[in-house]
């Protein structure tokens, strides 16, 4: 499967580079004065400077928890999920939805956590107990 591409708004290049490279461990790609690309767990993110970023809307309801829409993220191994969680905690990144297990005991059991980048973009990282269950109904 080929990687996806996602473009989103940020407030500045410096803080965005710091968050995605120094905290999340993403590899930096190309950049200019107004945008920067990252290898986001095998996918291409393109962050573009804008002074018009929309407010968060917690209209999503998943397993009884209100989640911010829109958001983006990645599916990780359990080991990588735990490593990123520790890195976020080490850097005092607040969770808007703390790390937790969703659908415990069911085929879709997964760890999930939500946090904001330095521009206020919500990110969700997940780790399925069984990755084969991602698309199973």
C-alpha positions as CSV (number, residue, x, y, z in Angstrom):
1,X,0.0,0.0,0.0
2,X,1.3,3.5,-0.8
3,X,1.4,6.2,1.8
4,X,-1.2,8.9,2.1
5,X,-0.6,12.6,1.8
6,X,-2.2,15.1,4.2
7,X,-1.8,18.9,4.1
8,X,-2.8,21.0,7.1
9,X,-2.4,24.5,8.7
10,X,0.2,25.5,11.2
11,X,1.2,28.8,12.9
12,X,4.9,28.6,12.1
13,X,7.7,26.4,10.8
14,X,10.1,26.5,13.8
15,X,7.6,25.1,16.4
16,X,6.2,22.6,13.9
17,X,9.6,21.3,13.1
18,X,10.3,21.0,16.9
19,X,7.2,19.1,17.6
20,X,7.2,16.6,14.7
21,X,11.0,16.0,14.5
22,X,12.2,16.5,18.1
23,X,9.2,15.1,20.0
24,X,7.5,12.6,17.6
25,X,10.7,11.6,15.9
26,X,9.4,12.2,12.3
27,X,12.0,12.7,9.6
28,X,11.9,16.1,7.9
29,X,11.4,16.3,4.2
30,X,11.3,19.3,1.9
31,X,10.5,22.8,3.1
32,X,10.3,26.4,2.2
33,X,9.6,29.5,4.3
34,X,5.8,28.7,4.2
35,X,5.5,24.9,4.4
36,X,7.4,21.8,5.6
37,X,6.9,18.1,4.9
38,X,7.4,15.2,7.3
39,X,7.6,11.5,7.1
40,X,4.8,10.8,9.6
41,X,5.1,7.1,10.4
42,X,5.5,6.3,6.7
43,X,3.1,8.9,5.4
44,X,3.6,12.4,4.0
45,X,2.4,15.4,6.0
46,X,2.6,18.9,4.5
47,X,2.3,21.6,7.1
48,X,1.4,25.1,5.6
49,X,1.6,28.4,7.5
50,X,-1.8,30.0,8.0
51,X,-3.2,32.6,10.4
52,X,-6.8,31.2,9.9
53,X,-6.9,27.9,11.8
54,X,-10.4,26.7,12.7
55,X,-11.5,26.1,16.3
56,X,-11.8,22.5,17.5
57,X,-15.2,20.8,17.4
58,X,-15.7,17.8,19.7
59,X,-18.6,16.5,17.7
60,X,-17.2,13.0,17.3
61,X,-18.5,10.3,19.7
62,X,-16.4,7.1,19.9
63,X,-17.1,4.6,22.6
64,X,-18.8,7.3,24.7
65,X,-15.9,9.8,24.4
66,X,-16.1,13.1,22.6
67,X,-13.2,13.4,20.1
68,X,-12.1,16.4,18.1
69,X,-13.1,16.6,14.4
70,X,-11.2,16.9,12.2
71,X,-8.1,15.1,13.4
72,X,-5.5,12.9,11.9
73,X,-3.1,10.3,13.1
74,X,-1.5,6.9,12.5
75,X,-1.8,3.3,13.5
76,X,1.3,2.1,15.4
77,X,2.5,-1.1,16.9
78,X,1.8,-1.4,20.7
79,X,5.6,-0.9,21.3
80,X,5.8,2.2,19.2
81,X,2.6,3.6,20.8
82,X,4.2,3.2,24.3
83,X,7.4,4.8,23.1
84,X,5.6,7.8,21.7
85,X,3.5,8.1,24.8
86,X,6.6,8.2,26.9
87,X,8.2,10.8,24.6
88,X,5.1,13.0,24.8
89,X,5.0,12.7,28.6
90,X,8.8,13.5,28.9
91,X,8.2,16.7,26.9
92,X,5.2,17.7,29.0
93,X,2.7,17.4,26.1
94,X,-0.8,17.4,27.6
95,X,-3.3,14.8,26.3
96,X,-6.7,16.1,25.3
97,X,-7.8,12.4,25.6
98,X,-5.3,10.5,27.7
99,X,-3.9,7.1,26.6
100,X,-6.5,4.5,27.2
101,X,-7.8,1.2,25.9
102,X,-10.9,1.3,23.8
103,X,-13.3,-1.6,23.1
104,X,-11.5,-3.8,25.7
105,X,-12.0,-7.5,25.2
106,X,-13.6,-7.0,21.7
107,X,-12.0,-7.8,18.3
108,X,-11.4,-4.0,17.7
109,X,-9.5,-3.6,21.0
110,X,-7.1,-0.7,20.7
111,X,-5.0,1.8,22.6
112,X,-5.6,5.4,21.7
113,X,-4.5,8.8,22.7
114,X,-5.2,12.4,21.5
115,X,-2.9,15.4,21.8
116,X,-2.3,18.7,20.1
117,X,0.7,19.8,18.1
118,X,2.1,23.3,18.8
119,X,-0.3,24.8,16.3
120,X,-3.4,23.2,18.0
121,X,-3.9,20.4,15.5
122,X,-5.4,17.3,17.1
123,X,-3.6,14.1,16.5
124,X,-4.7,10.6,17.4
125,X,-2.4,7.6,17.6
126,X,-3.7,4.1,17.9
127,X,-2.4,0.6,18.5
128,X,-4.7,-2.3,17.8
129,X,-4.3,-5.4,19.9
130,X,-4.7,-7.3,16.6
131,X,-3.9,-5.2,13.5
132,X,-6.0,-7.6,11.4
133,X,-9.1,-6.3,13.1
134,X,-8.8,-2.7,11.8
135,X,-11.4,-3.0,9.1
136,X,-13.5,-5.9,10.5
137,X,-17.1,-5.1,11.1
